[in-house]
Structure formats: C-alpha cells, structure tokens
Amino acid sequence: MAKTMAVLDDGTVTNMIWCSEAVPETDSLKDPADRPVGIGDTYSEGKFYRDGAEVLTPLEAALAEIATLRQQIGDLDEAYREGVNSL
C-alpha cells in the first residue's frame, strides 16, 4: 500500500510523492493524511495552510460549513421573530 507525502522546502510544499506506508515523516517529508494539500501550500506547527487558511479534511470542511449554516439559520430565525413581534 502507498500513501501520498508532501515534500517540504523551507516550510513550503514543493512536490507531492507516493511513498510506502513504512516511510516515516521527517522535517522535509510530511503526511497530509486526508487533507487536499498541493504544491505551494505551507506547513507550520503541524498544520498545512493555503493562502493563510488551514487546509481541512473534507469532513472538517463539511462540519465547518454546517456550523456556519446553523449560525445563519439562527440569525435569520431571530430576525424573523423580531419582525413578527413588531407587527
């Protein structure tokens, strides 16, 4: 079995390569796990970033979107109730 690893140069992803599952992480070779990491992304303090935002797994991104939508629904519901109560 193989896995994708990010090749880092000075904290920047310069290449993505296939490695054996037995290949360990090093300072210049990191496993992005399920994160859609690509060339040009950066790596700092154990996390990958793209344009300053953390690169999330698809599940993490979906959960963040759900949280945002729930907040928006709550805000709309509150605005609706305030509008109805002012009639």
C-alpha positions as CSV (number, residue, x, y, z in Angstrom):
1,M,0.0,0.0,0.0
2,A,1.2,3.5,-0.7
3,K,0.5,7.0,0.6
4,T,0.9,10.5,-0.6
5,M,3.6,12.6,1.2
6,A,4.3,16.3,0.9
7,V,7.9,17.3,0.2
8,L,8.7,20.5,2.1
9,D,11.4,23.0,1.3
10,D,11.6,25.8,3.9
11,G,8.0,25.2,5.0
12,T,6.6,25.2,1.5
13,V,5.2,22.2,-0.3
14,T,7.4,21.8,-3.4
15,N,6.2,18.3,-4.5
16,M,3.8,15.5,-3.7
17,I,5.1,12.0,-4.0
18,W,3.9,8.4,-3.4
19,C,5.7,6.5,-0.6
20,S,5.4,3.2,1.0
21,E,3.3,3.1,4.2
22,A,6.6,2.3,6.0
23,V,8.2,5.6,5.1
24,P,8.2,7.8,8.2
25,E,7.7,11.6,8.4
26,T,10.8,13.8,8.5
27,D,11.3,17.5,8.7
28,S,11.1,17.7,4.9
29,L,8.5,14.9,4.3
30,K,5.1,15.2,5.9
31,D,1.9,13.0,5.6
32,P,-1.1,15.3,4.8
33,A,-3.5,12.4,5.7
34,D,-6.9,13.2,4.1
35,R,-6.1,16.9,3.5
36,P,-6.1,18.0,-0.1
37,V,-2.6,19.5,0.1
38,G,-0.9,20.8,-3.0
39,I,2.3,22.4,-4.3
40,G,2.6,25.9,-2.9
41,D,0.8,25.2,0.3
42,T,2.8,25.8,3.5
43,Y,3.4,23.8,6.7
44,S,3.8,25.2,10.1
45,E,3.4,23.9,13.6
46,G,1.9,20.6,12.5
47,K,-0.6,22.0,10.1
48,F,-0.9,22.7,6.4
49,Y,-2.1,26.1,5.1
50,R,-3.3,27.6,1.8
51,D,-3.5,31.4,1.4
52,G,-3.3,31.7,5.2
53,A,-6.2,29.3,6.0
54,E,-5.7,25.8,7.4
55,V,-6.2,23.1,4.8
56,L,-9.0,20.9,6.2
57,T,-10.0,17.4,5.5
58,P,-13.3,17.1,3.5
59,L,-15.1,16.1,6.8
60,E,-13.7,19.0,8.7
61,A,-14.7,21.4,5.9
62,A,-18.2,19.9,5.8
63,L,-18.6,20.3,9.6
64,A,-17.4,23.9,9.5
65,E,-19.9,24.6,6.7
66,I,-22.7,23.0,8.7
67,A,-21.8,25.1,11.7
68,T,-21.8,28.3,9.6
69,L,-25.2,27.4,8.1
70,R,-26.7,26.7,11.5
71,Q,-25.5,30.1,12.7
72,Q,-27.0,31.8,9.7
73,I,-30.3,29.9,10.2
74,G,-30.3,31.0,13.8
75,D,-29.7,34.6,12.8
76,L,-32.5,34.5,10.2
77,D,-34.9,32.9,12.6
78,E,-34.1,35.6,15.2
79,A,-34.6,38.4,12.7
80,Y,-37.9,36.8,11.5
81,R,-39.2,36.6,15.1
82,E,-38.2,40.2,15.8
83,G,-40.1,41.3,12.6
84,V,-43.2,39.3,13.5
85,N,-43.2,40.6,17.1
86,S,-43.0,44.2,15.9
87,L,-46.3,43.9,13.9
